[in-house]
């Protein structure tokens, strides 16, 4: 005997899986901890200060 499939439910389930896939990709790209963000910010500031301190003229 075959299984009856509700197309509306199947479509919604497929959409849920797709949304979760996109969310996982976004978490990997943009999900950083506060400490990581502060570390990057401080290292950029340190590099900028170092470059500004070593300029020859204004």
Phi, psi and omega in degrees: 000140182274158180266133179279131182245127175276115185295326179295315179293322179295319179295318179293322178295319178296319179295321178297318179296318180295318179296320179294323178296315179295320179296319178297318178297318180293323178297321180292323182282315191249348185279101177231152179283165179297322180295320178296318179297316180294323179296315178297318181296317181290323179291323176295319179295319179296317179295317180297318179296318179299316179294318179295324180291336184257013176289143181279320182214168182262000000 
